[in-house]
Amino acid sequence: LFVDRSENGYLQALFPPLMDQMRRFLSPSLDLRGGMRRSLEEHDAILRAVRVGDGELAAALISEHIRVPQRILEAVEHGGESVLPALNGHHP
């Protein structure tokens, strides 16, 4: 919806192939962030910020949403394996 309403032809042309490439990461990303419920809560927070006209907050929330799986993978890479079970409500 945001891309469609952006009236930015370049973004609109770039978006579909980008999403096709990203589809293979959707399931692993959901697992890393704690599941579909958590992802939907993050999306809901982004939409609430947009609805009240707080573009700065929406941008910050989008940035955080994108970085969560990346930070978790980096933590695991640096010896933080115990992070993964905690995401799904399991404690080591």
N, CA, C and O atoms as a GROMACS GRO file, in nm:
protein
  368
    1LEU      N    1   0.083  -0.119   0.000
    1LEU     CA    2   0.000   0.000   0.000
    1LEU      C    3   0.088   0.126   0.000
    1LEU      O    4   0.062   0.220  -0.075
    2PHE      N    5   0.191   0.125   0.085
    2PHE     CA    6   0.279   0.242   0.092
    2PHE      C    7   0.351   0.264  -0.040
    2PHE      O    8   0.365   0.377  -0.086
    3VAL      N    9   0.397   0.156  -0.100
    3VAL     CA   10   0.467   0.168  -0.228
    3VAL      C   11   0.371   0.216  -0.336
    3VAL      O   12   0.404   0.305  -0.414
    4ASP      N   13   0.251   0.158  -0.340
    4ASP     CA   14   0.152   0.199  -0.440
    4ASP      C   15   0.116   0.346  -0.429
    4ASP      O   16   0.101   0.415  -0.530
    5ARG      N   17   0.103   0.393  -0.308
    5ARG     CA   18   0.062   0.532  -0.287
    5ARG      C   19   0.178   0.631  -0.287
    5ARG      O   20   0.157   0.752  -0.276
    6SER      N   21   0.298   0.580  -0.299
    6SER     CA   22   0.415   0.668  -0.295
    6SER      C   23   0.425   0.759  -0.417
    6SER      O   24   0.490   0.863  -0.412
    7GLU      N   25   0.361   0.719  -0.527
    7GLU     CA   26   0.372   0.792  -0.653
    7GLU      C   27   0.517   0.804  -0.698
    7GLU      O   28   0.556   0.900  -0.764
    8ASN      N   29   0.597   0.705  -0.660
    8ASN     CA   30   0.738   0.700  -0.696
    8ASN      C   31   0.757   0.583  -0.792
    8ASN      O   32   0.762   0.467  -0.750
    9GLY      N   33   0.765   0.613  -0.920
    9GLY     CA   34   0.777   0.511  -1.024
    9GLY      C   35   0.897   0.420  -1.006
    9GLY      O   36   0.888   0.300  -1.028
   10TYR      N   37   1.008   0.478  -0.965
   10TYR     CA   38   1.129   0.398  -0.945
   10TYR      C   39   1.107   0.296  -0.833
   10TYR      O   40   1.140   0.178  -0.848
   11LEU      N   41   1.052   0.340  -0.720
   11LEU     CA   42   1.024   0.251  -0.608
   11LEU      C   43   0.923   0.144  -0.649
   11LEU      O   44   0.939   0.027  -0.614
   12GLN      N   45   0.821   0.183  -0.722
   12GLN     CA   46   0.719   0.088  -0.765
   12GLN      C   47   0.776  -0.018  -0.860
   12GLN      O   48   0.732  -0.133  -0.857
   13ALA      N   49   0.873   0.018  -0.941
   13ALA     CA   50   0.937  -0.078  -1.031
   13ALA      C   51   1.033  -0.169  -0.955
   13ALA      O   52   1.047  -0.287  -0.988
   14LEU      N   53   1.099  -0.115  -0.856
   14LEU     CA   54   1.199  -0.189  -0.779
   14LEU      C   55   1.136  -0.286  -0.680
   14LEU      O   56   1.194  -0.391  -0.651
   15PHE      N   57   1.021  -0.253  -0.627
   15PHE     CA   58   0.961  -0.328  -0.517
   15PHE      C   59   0.926  -0.473  -0.552
   15PHE      O   60   0.966  -0.562  -0.476
   16PRO      N   61   0.853  -0.503  -0.660
   16PRO     CA   62   0.816  -0.644  -0.686
   16PRO      C   63   0.935  -0.739  -0.697
   16PRO      O   64   0.932  -0.846  -0.635
   17PRO      N   65   1.040  -0.706  -0.773
   17PRO     CA   66   1.153  -0.801  -0.777
   17PRO      C   67   1.224  -0.812  -0.642
   17PRO      O   68   1.275  -0.919  -0.608
   18LEU      N   69   1.228  -0.704  -0.567
   18LEU     CA   70   1.289  -0.709  -0.435
   18LEU      C   71   1.211  -0.803  -0.344
   18LEU      O   72   1.271  -0.884  -0.273
   19MET      N   73   1.080  -0.794  -0.345
   19MET     CA   74   0.997  -0.882  -0.262
   19MET      C   75   1.013  -1.028  -0.306
   19MET      O   76   1.013  -1.117  -0.221
   20ASP      N   77   1.025  -1.053  -0.436
   20ASP     CA   78   1.047  -1.190  -0.484
   20ASP      C   79   1.176  -1.246  -0.426
   20ASP      O   80   1.180  -1.363  -0.386
   21GLN      N   81   1.280  -1.166  -0.421
   21GLN     CA   82   1.408  -1.210  -0.364
   21GLN      C   83   1.398  -1.232  -0.213
   21GLN      O   84   1.462  -1.322  -0.160
   22MET      N   85   1.319  -1.150  -0.145
   22MET     CA   86   1.311  -1.157   0.001
   22MET      C   87   1.220  -1.269   0.052
   22MET      O   88   1.230  -1.307   0.168
   23ARG      N   89   1.135  -1.322  -0.032
   23ARG     CA   90   1.040  -1.426   0.013
   23ARG      C   91   1.110  -1.545   0.078
   23ARG      O   92   1.056  -1.604   0.172
   24ARG      N   93   1.226  -1.580   0.031
   24ARG     CA   94   1.296  -1.696   0.087
   24ARG      C   95   1.343  -1.670   0.230
   24ARG      O   96   1.376  -1.764   0.302
   25PHE      N   97   1.346  -1.545   0.271
   25PHE     CA   98   1.390  -1.511   0.406
   25PHE      C   99   1.275  -1.491   0.504
   25PHE      O  100   1.298  -1.475   0.624
   26LEU      N  101   1.151  -1.493   0.456
   26LEU     CA  102   1.038  -1.461   0.543
   26LEU      C  103   1.023  -1.561   0.658
   26LEU      O  104   1.009  -1.519   0.773
   27SER      N  105   1.025  -1.689   0.630
   27SER     CA  106   1.007  -1.788   0.736
   27SER      C  107   1.123  -1.785   0.836
   27SER      O  108   1.097  -1.782   0.956
   28PRO      N  109   1.249  -1.785   0.791
   28PRO     CA  110   1.358  -1.775   0.889
   28PRO      C  111   1.351  -1.645   0.970
   28PRO      O  112   1.381  -1.644   1.089
   29SER      N  113   1.310  -1.537   0.906
   29SER     CA  114   1.299  -1.410   0.977
   29SER      C  115   1.193  -1.417   1.085
   29SER      O  116   1.214  -1.367   1.196
   30LEU      N  117   1.080  -1.479   1.056
   30LEU     CA  118   0.974  -1.494   1.156
   30LEU      C  119   1.024  -1.575   1.274
   30LEU      O  120   0.996  -1.541   1.390
   31ASP      N  121   1.097  -1.682   1.247
   31ASP     CA  122   1.151  -1.764   1.355
   31ASP      C  123   1.247  -1.684   1.442
   31ASP      O  124   1.243  -1.695   1.565
   32LEU      N  125   1.331  -1.604   1.380
   32LEU     CA  126   1.429  -1.526   1.455
   32LEU      C  127   1.364  -1.418   1.542
   32LEU      O  128   1.414  -1.387   1.650
   33ARG      N  129   1.255  -1.362   1.495
   33ARG     CA  130   1.194  -1.252   1.571
   33ARG      C  131   1.093  -1.302   1.673
   33ARG      O  132   1.041  -1.223   1.751
   34GLY      N  133   1.064  -1.432   1.673
   34GLY     CA  134   0.974  -1.486   1.774
   34GLY      C  135   0.838  -1.526   1.722
   34GLY      O  136   0.747  -1.548   1.801
   35GLY      N  137   0.822  -1.537   1.592
   35GLY     CA  138   0.698  -1.587   1.535
   35GLY      C  139   0.611  -1.481   1.472
   35GLY      O  140   0.639  -1.361   1.476
   36MET      N  141   0.502  -1.531   1.412
   36MET     CA  142   0.410  -1.445   1.339
   36MET      C  143   0.344  -1.341   1.430
   36MET      O  144   0.328  -1.226   1.391
   37ARG      N  145   0.307  -1.381   1.551
   37ARG     CA  146   0.239  -1.287   1.641
   37ARG      C  147   0.327  -1.164   1.668
   37ARG      O  148   0.280  -1.051   1.662
   38ARG      N  149   0.453  -1.189   1.697
   38ARG     CA  150   0.544  -1.077   1.726
   38ARG      C  151   0.561  -0.989   1.602
   38ARG      O  152   0.562  -0.866   1.613
   39SER      N  153   0.574  -1.051   1.486
   39SER     CA  154   0.589  -0.974   1.363
   39SER      C  155   0.465  -0.888   1.337
   39SER      O  156   0.477  -0.771   1.299
   40LEU      N  157   0.347  -0.945   1.357
   40LEU     CA  158   0.223  -0.870   1.338
   40LEU      C  159   0.212  -0.755   1.438
   40LEU      O  160   0.163  -0.647   1.403
   41GLU      N  161   0.256  -0.777   1.561
   41GLU     CA  162   0.255  -0.669   1.660
   41GLU      C  163   0.346  -0.554   1.616
   41GLU      O  164   0.312  -0.437   1.633
   42GLU      N  165   0.461  -0.589   1.559
   42GLU     CA  166   0.552  -0.486   1.510
   42GLU      C  167   0.490  -0.410   1.394
   42GLU      O  168   0.500  -0.288   1.387
   43HIS      N  169   0.424  -0.482   1.302
   43HIS     CA  170   0.357  -0.417   1.190
   43HIS      C  171   0.244  -0.327   1.239
   43HIS      O  172   0.225  -0.217   1.187
   44ASP      N  173   0.170  -0.374   1.339
   44ASP     CA  174   0.061  -0.295   1.395
   44ASP      C  175   0.113  -0.164   1.454
   44ASP      O  176   0.052  -0.059   1.436
   45ALA      N  177   0.225  -0.170   1.525
   45ALA     CA  178   0.284  -0.048   1.583
   45ALA      C  179   0.325   0.049   1.473
   45ALA      O  180   0.307   0.170   1.488
   46ILE      N  181   0.379  -0.003   1.364
   46ILE     CA  182   0.418   0.082   1.250
   46ILE      C  183   0.295   0.151   1.193
   46ILE      O  184   0.296   0.272   1.169
   47LEU      N  185   0.189   0.074   1.171
   47LEU     CA  186   0.066   0.132   1.115
   47LEU      C  187   0.003   0.235   1.208
   47LEU      O  188  -0.050   0.336   1.161
   48ARG      N  189   0.007   0.210   1.339
   48ARG     CA  190  -0.047   0.310   1.434
   48ARG      C  191   0.030   0.441   1.423
   48ARG      O  192  -0.030   0.548   1.426
   49ALA      N  193   0.162   0.432   1.410
   49ALA     CA  194   0.243   0.554   1.396
   49ALA      C  195   0.206   0.628   1.268
   49ALA      O  196   0.197   0.751   1.268
   50VAL      N  197   0.185   0.554   1.161
   50VAL     CA  198   0.146   0.617   1.034
   50VAL      C  199   0.010   0.683   1.047
   50VAL      O  200  -0.010   0.796   1.001
   51ARG      N  201  -0.084   0.613   1.110
   51ARG     CA  202  -0.220   0.667   1.124
   51ARG      C  203  -0.226   0.797   1.201
   51ARG      O  204  -0.309   0.883   1.173
   52VAL      N  205  -0.137   0.812   1.300
   52VAL     CA  206  -0.138   0.937   1.377
   52VAL      C  207  -0.045   1.042   1.316
   52VAL      O  208  -0.028   1.151   1.370
   53GLY      N  209   0.015   1.008   1.202
   53GLY     CA  210   0.098   1.104   1.130
   53GLY      C  211   0.239   1.119   1.184
   53GLY      O  212   0.305   1.220   1.157
   54ASP      N  213   0.286   1.021   1.260
   54ASP     CA  214   0.421   1.028   1.315
   54ASP      C  215   0.517   0.950   1.226
   54ASP      O  216   0.552   0.835   1.254
   55GLY      N  217   0.559   1.015   1.119
   55GLY     CA  218   0.648   0.952   1.022
   55GLY      C  219   0.783   0.915   1.081
   55GLY      O  220   0.842   0.813   1.044
   56GLU      N  221   0.831   0.997   1.172
   56GLU     CA  222   0.960   0.969   1.236
   56GLU      C  223   0.954   0.840   1.317
   56GLU      O  224   1.045   0.756   1.309
   57LEU      N  225   0.848   0.823   1.395
   57LEU     CA  226   0.832   0.701   1.474
   57LEU      C  227   0.812   0.581   1.381
   57LEU      O  228   0.870   0.475   1.404
   58ALA      N  229   0.731   0.597   1.276
   58ALA     CA  230   0.709   0.487   1.182
   58ALA      C  231   0.841   0.443   1.120
   58ALA      O  232   0.868   0.323   1.109
   59ALA      N  233   0.923   0.538   1.079
   59ALA     CA  234   1.053   0.504   1.019
   59ALA      C  235   1.143   0.432   1.119
   59ALA      O  236   1.212   0.337   1.083
   60ALA      N  237   1.142   0.477   1.244
   60ALA     CA  238   1.224   0.412   1.348
   60ALA      C  239   1.175   0.270   1.374
   60ALA      O  240   1.256   0.179   1.390
   61LEU      N  241   1.043   0.251   1.377
   61LEU     CA  242   0.987   0.118   1.400
   61LEU      C  243   1.017   0.024   1.283
   61LEU      O  244   1.045  -0.094   1.304
   62ILE      N  245   1.010   0.076   1.161
   62ILE     CA  246   1.043  -0.006   1.044
   62ILE      C  247   1.189  -0.047   1.049
   62ILE      O  248   1.223  -0.162   1.024
   63SER      N  249   1.274   0.047   1.081
   63SER     CA  250   1.417   0.019   1.091
   63SER      C  251   1.443  -0.089   1.196
   63SER      O  252   1.520  -0.182   1.173
   64GLU      N  253   1.379  -0.076   1.310
   64GLU     CA  254   1.395  -0.176   1.416
   64GLU      C  255   1.343  -0.311   1.372
   64GLU      O  256   1.407  -0.414   1.397
   65HIS      N  257   1.228  -0.312   1.305
   65HIS     CA  258   1.167  -0.437   1.256
   65HIS      C  259   1.263  -0.510   1.162
   65HIS      O  260   1.275  -0.632   1.167
   66ILE      N  261   1.330  -0.436   1.078
   66ILE     CA  262   1.423  -0.495   0.982
   66ILE      C  263   1.548  -0.547   1.052
   66ILE      O  264   1.603  -0.650   1.013
   67ARG      N  265   1.593  -0.477   1.154
   67ARG     CA  266   1.720  -0.511   1.219
   67ARG      C  267   1.711  -0.623   1.323
   67ARG      O  268   1.814  -0.681   1.358
   68VAL      N  269   1.593  -0.654   1.374
   68VAL     CA  270   1.582  -0.756   1.479
   68VAL      C  271   1.647  -0.888   1.438
   68VAL      O  272   1.735  -0.936   1.510
   69PRO      N  273   1.609  -0.949   1.325
   69PRO     CA  274   1.672  -1.077   1.289
   69PRO      C  275   1.824  -1.064   1.268
   69PRO      O  276   1.900  -1.154   1.303
   70GLN      N  277   1.866  -0.953   1.212
   70GLN     CA  278   2.008  -0.931   1.189
   70GLN      C  279   2.086  -0.930   1.321
   70GLN      O  280   2.191  -0.992   1.332
   71ARG      N  281   2.034  -0.859   1.420
   71ARG     CA  282   2.102  -0.852   1.551
   71ARG      C  283   2.107  -0.988   1.619
   71ARG      O  284   2.207  -1.023   1.681
   72ILE      N  285   2.000  -1.065   1.607
   72ILE     CA  286   1.996  -1.197   1.668
   72ILE      C  287   2.100  -1.288   1.602
   72ILE      O  288   2.172  -1.360   1.671
   73LEU      N  289   2.107  -1.285   1.470
   73LEU     CA  290   2.207  -1.366   1.400
   73LEU      C  291   2.348  -1.324   1.439
   73LEU      O  292   2.436  -1.410   1.455
   74GLU      N  293   2.370  -1.195   1.454
   74GLU     CA  294   2.503  -1.148   1.496
   74GLU      C  295   2.535  -1.195   1.637
   74GLU      O  296   2.649  -1.231   1.665
   75ALA      N  297   2.436  -1.195   1.726
   75ALA     CA  298   2.458  -1.242   1.863
   75ALA      C  299   2.494  -1.390   1.863
   75ALA      O  300   2.584  -1.433   1.935
   76VAL      N  301   2.423  -1.468   1.782
   76VAL     CA  302   2.452  -1.611   1.773
   76VAL      C  303   2.592  -1.632   1.718
   76VAL      O  304   2.668  -1.716   1.766
   77GLU      N  305   2.625  -1.555   1.617
   77GLU     CA  306   2.757  -1.565   1.555
   77GLU      C  307   2.869  -1.535   1.655
   77GLU      O  308   2.979  -1.588   1.643
   78HIS      N  309   2.840  -1.451   1.752
   78HIS     CA  310   2.941  -1.413   1.851
   78HIS      C  311   2.924  -1.489   1.983
   78HIS      O  312   2.964  -1.440   2.089
   79GLY      N  313   2.865  -1.608   1.976
   79GLY     CA  314   2.858  -1.693   2.093
   79GLY      C  315   2.734  -1.680   2.177
   79GLY      O  316   2.731  -1.731   2.289
   80GLY      N  317   2.630  -1.614   2.127
   80GLY     CA  318   2.507  -1.597   2.204
   80GLY      C  319   2.399  -1.695   2.166
   80GLY      O  320   2.283  -1.657   2.151
   81GLU      N  321   2.434  -1.823   2.151
   81GLU     CA  322   2.337  -1.924   2.109
   81GLU      C  323   2.215  -1.931   2.200
   81GLU      O  324   2.107  -1.969   2.155
   82SER      N  325   2.230  -1.895   2.326
   82SER     CA  326   2.118  -1.903   2.420
   82SER      C  327   2.007  -1.805   2.385
   82SER      O  328   1.898  -1.814   2.441
   83VAL      N  329   2.032  -1.713   2.294
   83VAL     CA  330   1.932  -1.615   2.253
   83VAL      C  331   1.817  -1.683   2.180
   83VAL      O  332   1.701  -1.646   2.200
   84LEU      N  333   1.846  -1.781   2.094
   84LEU     CA  334   1.743  -1.842   2.010
   84LEU      C  335   1.633  -1.912   2.088
   84LEU      O  336   1.516  -1.887   2.058
   85PRO      N  337   1.661  -1.998   2.185
   85PRO     CA  338   1.551  -2.062   2.258
   85PRO      C  339   1.464  -1.961   2.333
   85PRO      O  340   1.344  -1.982   2.345
   86ALA      N  341   1.522  -1.854   2.382
   86ALA     CA  342   1.445  -1.755   2.459
   86ALA      C  343   1.342  -1.685   2.371
   86ALA      O  344   1.240  -1.638   2.422
   87LEU      N  345   1.367  -1.677   2.242
   87LEU     CA  346   1.273  -1.611   2.153
   87LEU      C  347   1.140  -1.682   2.148
   87LEU      O  348   1.035  -1.619   2.135
   88ASN      N  349   1.143  -1.812   2.156
   88ASN     CA  350   1.019  -1.888   2.145
   88ASN      C  351   0.960  -1.922   2.282
   88ASN      O  352   0.878  -2.014   2.294
   89GLY      N  353   1.001  -1.848   2.384
   89GLY     CA  354   0.944  -1.868   2.516
   89GLY      C  355   1.010  -1.979   2.594
   89GLY      O  356   0.964  -2.013   2.704
   90HIS      N  357   1.116  -2.037   2.541
   90HIS     CA  358   1.190  -2.141   2.612
   90HIS      C  359   1.311  -2.081   2.678
   90HIS      O  360   1.380  -1.996   2.621
   91HIS      N  361   1.335  -2.123   2.795
   91HIS     CA  362   1.452  -2.072   2.868
   91HIS      C  363   1.551  -2.183   2.886
   91HIS      O  364   1.515  -2.296   2.919
   92PRO      N  365   1.681  -2.151   2.864
   92PRO     CA  366   1.784  -2.255   2.875
   92PRO      C  367   1.794  -2.312   3.015
   92PRO      O  368   1.876  -2.400   3.040
   0.00000   0.00000   0.00000
